Each structure stands twice: as C-alpha cells, then as structure tokens.
Amino acid sequence: MEPMRPIKEKQRAYQEQLLRELHDELVPRGVTAVLIVDTSDRPALDVTDSRFRPRRVYVHLAFLWFYWGDQHDERVSCLRIGSAADWIEKAARDGWHEGDQGELHVDLGKVLDAHRM
C-alpha cells in the first residue's frame, strides 16, 4: 500500500498533470508553451502570444480553472482540456490584454458569507 502523501503534494501533482495535458494540446497547434515553475514555486505554463509576449497559465483547483489573468475572459474550465486549449489558443493568437498579468484572487470567505445571508 502506498503511504499517504500530504494533500499539498497531491494538489501539486494534479496541477502539473493538467498543465502537461494542456501543453500537449497547445504545442501541436503551433502555440509556444513551456512548462515552468514560477518564483513562487507554482507550476505554470508559459504561453507566448502572437506578439511574442509571454503569459503564465496557472491552475486554480478550487474552481478547476486554467487562468492567465484576473479578467473574466482570462479563465476557462480544466474539465475539458481540448476546449480549454481552444480558448487559450484563441487568446494567444488574438494577443494578451495590454499591461501586466493580473493575479486571480478569489476570497472564498466572501463567497461563503454571501450564501449565509
């Protein structure tokens, strides 16, 4: 029997698996994508747009999203990798939004509070 790995390790492994699957969908489409670990030790996919600007695609496990910014059109479900690759490919071909990449922060406490009212 395999010893229980801590939850964080399992989450990290799942994030990496999802990013590898996305990578394997994007590269044959001609999208430049490289698996990386960022300076915060988070796995990501470094994706270059049509203007040669990189964006990092991350996995948000609580919502099962791939996201590459903080705008509503900068996230897509991880549940269908092919469909997610379609969205990310389109976004990369159209070019990322101008400016710095926003960081997605979801305060689950606020979500819970809204449902308690």
MDAnalysis code that builds the backbone (N, CA, C; Angstrom):
import MDAnalysis as mda
import numpy as np

u = mda.Universe.empty(351, n_residues=117, atom_resindex=np.repeat(np.arange(117), 3), trajectory=True)
u.add_TopologyAttr("name", ["N", "CA", "C"] * 117)
u.add_TopologyAttr("resid", np.arange(1, 118))
u.add_TopologyAttr("resname", ["MET", "GLU", "PRO", "MET", "ARG", "PRO", "ILE", "LYS", "GLU", "LYS", "GLN", "ARG", "ALA", "TYR", "GLN", "GLU", "GLN", "LEU", "LEU", "ARG", "GLU", "LEU", "HIS", "ASP", "GLU", "LEU", "VAL", "PRO", "ARG", "GLY", "VAL", "THR", "ALA", "VAL", "LEU", "ILE", "VAL", "ASP", "THR", "SER", "ASP", "ARG", "PRO", "ALA", "LEU", "ASP", "VAL", "THR", "ASP", "SER", "ARG", "PHE", "ARG", "PRO", "ARG", "ARG", "VAL", "TYR", "VAL", "HIS", "LEU", "ALA", "PHE", "LEU", "TRP", "PHE", "TYR", "TRP", "GLY", "ASP", "GLN", "HIS", "ASP", "GLU", "ARG", "VAL", "SER", "CYS", "LEU", "ARG", "ILE", "GLY", "SER", "ALA", "ALA", "ASP", "TRP", "ILE", "GLU", "LYS", "ALA", "ALA", "ARG", "ASP", "GLY", "TRP", "HIS", "GLU", "GLY", "ASP", "GLN", "GLY", "GLU", "LEU", "HIS", "VAL", "ASP", "LEU", "GLY", "LYS", "VAL", "LEU", "ASP", "ALA", "HIS", "ARG", "MET"])
u.atoms.positions = np.array([
    [0.834, -1.176, 0.000],
    [0.000, 0.000, 0.000],
    [0.885, 1.248, 0.000],
    [0.519, 2.219, -0.833],
    [1.297, 3.462, -0.935],
    [1.031, 4.345, 0.280],
    [2.094, 4.877, 0.890],
    [1.875, 5.775, 2.027],
    [1.136, 7.035, 1.578],
    [0.343, 7.572, 2.460],
    [-0.423, 8.795, 2.155],
    [0.524, 9.975, 1.969],
    [0.391, 10.622, 0.822],
    [1.175, 11.833, 0.591],
    [0.360, 13.010, 1.113],
    [1.031, 14.029, 1.576],
    [0.288, 15.199, 2.037],
    [-0.586, 15.775, 0.917],
    [-1.666, 16.393, 1.306],
    [-2.623, 16.975, 0.360],
    [-1.940, 17.944, -0.598],
    [-1.059, 18.778, -0.117],
    [-0.379, 19.761, -0.976],
    [0.387, 19.077, -2.113],
    [1.022, 17.966, -1.818],
    [1.761, 17.238, -2.855],
    [0.808, 16.685, -3.907],
    [-0.325, 16.167, -3.469],
    [-1.316, 15.634, -4.405],
    [-1.895, 16.754, -5.275],
    [-2.165, 17.897, -4.661],
    [-2.682, 19.037, -5.419],
    [-1.664, 19.491, -6.452],
    [-0.427, 19.579, -6.045],
    [0.639, 19.993, -6.961],
    [0.762, 19.019, -8.128],
    [0.727, 17.730, -7.831],
    [0.822, 16.713, -8.881],
    [-0.354, 16.843, -9.851],
    [-1.541, 17.122, -9.338],
    [-2.717, 17.278, -10.203],
    [-2.575, 18.529, -11.076],
    [-2.107, 19.630, -10.491],
    [-1.876, 20.846, -11.273],
    [-0.890, 20.563, -12.404],
    [0.199, 19.890, -12.091],
    [1.211, 19.582, -13.098],
    [0.648, 18.673, -14.191],
    [-0.166, 17.708, -13.809],
    [-0.786, 16.817, -14.788],
    [-1.688, 17.602, -15.742],
    [-2.531, 18.488, -15.185],
    [-3.421, 19.297, -16.024],
    [-2.622, 20.191, -16.968],
    [-1.556, 20.793, -16.462],
    [-0.725, 21.658, -17.304],
    [-0.004, 20.872, -18.394],
    [0.452, 19.663, -18.087],
    [1.080, 18.814, -19.114],
    [0.078, 18.463, -20.210],
    [-1.150, 18.125, -19.808],
    [-2.178, 17.785, -20.791],
    [-2.511, 18.994, -21.664],
    [-2.593, 20.175, -21.053],
    [-2.847, 21.393, -21.824],
    [-1.682, 21.666, -22.770],
    [-0.466, 21.536, -22.267],
    [0.735, 21.705, -23.092],
    [0.675, 20.796, -24.314],
    [0.317, 19.543, -24.081],
    [0.271, 18.564, -25.162],
    [-0.826, 18.866, -26.180],
    [-1.814, 19.659, -25.823],
    [-2.849, 20.109, -26.758],
    [-2.412, 21.358, -27.520],
    [-1.687, 22.255, -26.845],
    [-1.334, 23.538, -27.454],
    [-0.173, 23.436, -28.449],
    [0.853, 22.685, -28.111],
    [2.064, 22.642, -28.933],
    [1.784, 22.170, -30.364],
    [1.013, 21.099, -30.580],
    [0.735, 20.689, -31.964],
    [-0.048, 21.733, -32.766],
    [-0.674, 22.674, -32.085],
    [-1.421, 23.744, -32.750],
    [-0.526, 24.921, -33.122],
    [0.749, 24.809, -32.807],
    [1.686, 25.878, -33.127],
    [1.788, 26.952, -32.067],
    [1.228, 26.707, -30.887],
    [1.305, 27.665, -29.780],
    [2.561, 27.346, -28.976],
    [3.384, 28.361, -28.733],
    [4.593, 28.173, -27.930],
    [4.198, 28.104, -26.467],
    [4.454, 26.969, -25.847],
    [4.092, 26.751, -24.449],
    [5.184, 25.928, -23.784],
    [5.628, 26.397, -22.609],
    [6.710, 25.740, -21.883],
    [6.269, 25.545, -20.438],
    [6.411, 24.324, -19.952],
    [6.114, 24.047, -18.549],
    [7.205, 24.649, -17.670],
    [6.794, 25.391, -16.640],
    [7.755, 26.045, -15.747],
    [7.282, 25.928, -14.298],
    [8.141, 26.352, -13.403],
    [7.791, 26.587, -12.012],
    [8.171, 28.038, -11.760],
    [7.196, 28.855, -11.325],
    [7.466, 30.285, -11.173],
    [8.254, 30.577, -9.896],
    [8.537, 31.833, -9.658],
    [9.341, 32.218, -8.496],
    [8.628, 31.969, -7.173],
    [7.312, 31.773, -7.218],
    [6.547, 31.431, -6.012],
    [6.392, 29.927, -5.859],
    [7.144, 29.162, -6.664],
    [7.129, 27.704, -6.638],
    [5.784, 27.115, -7.067],
    [5.108, 27.818, -8.001],
    [3.841, 27.321, -8.544],
    [4.074, 26.807, -9.958],
    [3.524, 25.642, -10.273],
    [3.637, 25.160, -11.645],
    [2.798, 26.031, -12.571],
    [3.285, 26.245, -13.776],
    [2.587, 27.088, -14.741],
    [3.003, 26.675, -16.148],
    [2.275, 27.205, -17.091],
    [2.596, 27.032, -18.498],
    [2.879, 28.417, -19.041],
    [4.082, 28.642, -19.526],
    [4.473, 29.923, -20.097],
    [4.058, 29.902, -21.569],
    [3.060, 30.699, -21.925],
    [2.492, 30.697, -23.275],
    [2.773, 32.041, -23.929],
    [3.300, 32.007, -25.143],
    [3.644, 33.217, -25.880],
    [2.531, 33.553, -26.870],
    [2.133, 34.829, -26.901],
    [1.064, 35.228, -27.819],
    [1.628, 35.591, -29.195],
    [0.760, 36.048, -30.079],
    [1.156, 36.361, -31.458],
    [2.109, 37.549, -31.546],
    [2.221, 38.335, -30.476],
    [3.145, 39.475, -30.437],
    [4.400, 39.150, -29.630],
    [4.606, 37.853, -29.381],
    [5.778, 37.347, -28.646],
    [5.819, 37.818, -27.198],
    [4.633, 38.016, -26.602],
    [4.543, 38.382, -25.186],
    [4.122, 37.155, -24.384],
    [4.872, 36.821, -23.338],
    [4.525, 35.637, -22.548],
    [3.455, 35.935, -21.499],
    [2.663, 34.933, -21.214],
    [1.721, 34.940, -20.092],
    [1.821, 33.582, -19.441],
    [1.609, 33.552, -18.178],
    [1.638, 32.275, -17.457],
    [0.210, 31.798, -17.238],
    [0.003, 30.553, -17.582],
    [-1.287, 29.913, -17.356],
    [-1.133, 29.047, -16.106],
    [-2.016, 29.293, -15.137],
    [-1.998, 28.562, -13.873],
    [-3.264, 27.716, -13.750],
    [-3.274, 26.865, -12.742],
    [-4.456, 26.066, -12.430],
    [-5.004, 26.533, -11.085],
    [-6.297, 26.830, -11.052],
    [-6.984, 27.154, -9.804],
    [-7.818, 25.925, -9.458],
    [-7.366, 25.151, -8.479],
    [-8.003, 23.879, -8.181],
    [-9.384, 24.006, -7.548],
    [-9.617, 25.033, -6.757],
    [-10.920, 25.167, -6.097],
    [-12.052, 25.290, -7.119],
    [-11.776, 25.955, -8.244],
    [-12.789, 26.146, -9.271],
    [-12.515, 25.336, -10.540],
    [-11.404, 24.600, -10.544],
    [-10.985, 23.830, -11.718],
    [-10.916, 24.696, -12.966],
    [-10.151, 25.776, -12.852],
    [-9.924, 26.707, -13.956],
    [-8.465, 26.692, -14.357],
    [-8.236, 26.908, -15.655],
    [-6.960, 27.429, -16.119],
    [-7.164, 28.932, -16.156],
    [-6.194, 29.712, -15.705],
    [-6.328, 31.171, -15.780],
    [-4.997, 31.796, -16.129],
    [-5.074, 32.927, -16.813],
    [-3.873, 33.642, -17.261],
    [-4.004, 35.131, -16.987],
    [-4.883, 35.497, -16.076],
    [-5.087, 36.877, -15.665],
    [-6.257, 36.954, -14.718],
    [-6.667, 38.181, -14.395],
    [-7.751, 38.359, -13.430],
    [-9.067, 38.804, -14.071],
    [-9.112, 38.888, -15.384],
    [-10.335, 39.292, -16.076],
    [-11.229, 38.077, -16.316],
    [-12.530, 38.336, -16.514],
    [-13.488, 37.239, -16.709],
    [-13.181, 36.402, -17.944],
    [-12.592, 37.011, -18.950],
    [-12.283, 36.257, -20.165],
    [-10.873, 35.661, -20.140],
    [-10.271, 35.614, -18.958],
    [-8.922, 35.067, -18.823],
    [-8.925, 33.811, -17.946],
    [-10.001, 33.062, -18.039],
    [-10.068, 31.786, -17.335],
    [-11.029, 30.864, -18.076],
    [-10.753, 29.583, -17.960],
    [-11.546, 28.578, -18.655],
    [-11.491, 27.290, -17.838],
    [-12.517, 26.494, -17.933],
    [-12.599, 25.248, -17.184],
    [-11.485, 24.275, -17.574],
    [-10.990, 23.551, -16.582],
    [-9.991, 22.499, -16.806],
    [-10.646, 21.170, -17.167],
    [-11.957, 21.094, -17.066],
    [-12.629, 19.804, -17.198],
    [-12.589, 19.229, -18.603],
    [-12.491, 20.100, -19.606],
    [-12.342, 19.634, -20.985],
    [-11.086, 20.281, -21.557],
    [-10.022, 19.510, -21.576],
    [-8.715, 20.041, -21.970],
    [-8.747, 20.579, -23.401],
    [-9.386, 19.864, -24.314],
    [-9.448, 20.306, -25.714],
    [-10.132, 21.640, -25.863],
    [-11.250, 21.820, -25.169],
    [-11.983, 23.084, -25.202],
    [-11.165, 24.205, -24.559],
    [-10.490, 23.889, -23.455],
    [-9.625, 24.881, -22.795],
    [-8.506, 25.305, -23.742],
    [-7.929, 24.340, -24.442],
    [-6.864, 24.654, -25.400],
    [-7.391, 25.547, -26.512],
    [-8.635, 25.317, -26.962],
    [-9.244, 26.186, -27.983],
    [-9.272, 27.634, -27.510],
    [-9.729, 27.844, -26.278],
    [-9.842, 29.201, -25.723],
    [-8.480, 29.864, -25.560],
    [-7.542, 29.115, -25.022],
    [-6.211, 29.677, -24.778],
    [-5.495, 29.938, -26.098],
    [-5.655, 29.043, -27.057],
    [-5.065, 29.266, -28.376],
    [-5.617, 30.543, -28.996],
    [-6.935, 30.736, -28.917],
    [-7.554, 31.947, -29.477],
    [-7.033, 33.200, -28.775],
    [-6.973, 33.148, -27.445],
    [-6.485, 34.302, -26.684],
    [-5.037, 34.625, -27.054],
    [-4.210, 33.595, -27.214],
    [-2.801, 33.812, -27.572],
    [-2.685, 34.347, -29.000],
    [-3.490, 33.845, -29.902],
    [-3.433, 34.327, -31.295],
    [-3.940, 35.759, -31.410],
    [-4.984, 36.103, -30.627],
    [-5.512, 37.476, -30.622],
    [-4.559, 38.432, -29.921],
    [-3.762, 37.902, -28.997],
    [-2.831, 38.715, -28.201],
    [-3.382, 38.923, -26.803],
    [-2.503, 38.806, -25.830],
    [-2.921, 39.005, -24.439],
    [-3.368, 40.441, -24.226],
    [-4.169, 40.668, -23.185],
    [-4.558, 42.023, -22.805],
    [-3.312, 42.854, -22.532],
    [-3.393, 44.132, -22.815],
    [-2.274, 45.040, -22.542],
    [-2.041, 45.149, -21.038],
    [-0.831, 45.432, -20.673],
    [-0.488, 45.627, -19.268],
    [0.015, 44.360, -18.618],
    [0.281, 44.491, -17.340],
    [0.794, 43.363, -16.575],
    [-0.273, 42.292, -16.408],
    [0.187, 41.087, -16.213],
    [-0.720, 39.976, -15.975],
    [-1.306, 40.109, -14.579],
    [-2.620, 40.170, -14.503],
    [-3.280, 40.251, -13.200],
    [-3.273, 38.897, -12.513],
    [-3.310, 38.925, -11.210],
    [-3.320, 37.689, -10.426],
    [-4.739, 37.438, -9.941],
    [-5.216, 36.248, -10.179],
    [-6.567, 35.871, -9.781],
    [-6.586, 35.565, -8.297],
    [-7.401, 36.312, -7.575],
    [-7.586, 36.072, -6.148],
    [-9.077, 35.900, -5.908],
    [-9.437, 34.767, -5.368],
    [-10.831, 34.509, -5.036],
    [-10.896, 34.333, -3.535],
    [-11.646, 35.217, -2.882],
    [-11.796, 35.143, -1.435],
    [-12.977, 34.227, -1.136],
    [-12.677, 32.979, -0.804],
    [-13.746, 32.012, -0.549],
    [-14.576, 32.391, 0.674],
    [-13.997, 33.138, 1.587],
    [-14.748, 33.622, 2.735],
    [-15.902, 34.522, 2.324],
    [-15.656, 35.399, 1.365],
    [-16.715, 36.286, 0.854],
    [-17.790, 35.490, 0.129],
    [-17.383, 34.453, -0.590],
    [-18.354, 33.598, -1.272],
    [-19.247, 32.920, -0.258],
    [-18.654, 32.382, 0.794],
    [-19.434, 31.721, 1.841],
    [-20.353, 32.703, 2.565],
    [-19.836, 33.903, 2.859],
    [-20.652, 34.918, 3.526],
    [-21.868, 35.300, 2.689],
    [-21.701, 35.386, 1.373],
    [-22.802, 35.751, 0.501],
    [-23.912, 34.714, 0.529],
    [-23.559, 33.464, 0.734],
    [-24.564, 32.393, 0.762],
    [-25.206, 32.238, 2.139],
    [-24.656, 32.861, 3.152],
    [-25.224, 32.782, 4.505],
    [-26.342, 33.786, 4.706],
    [-26.423, 34.775, 3.839],
    [-27.431, 35.839, 4.017],
    [-28.811, 35.359, 3.655],
])
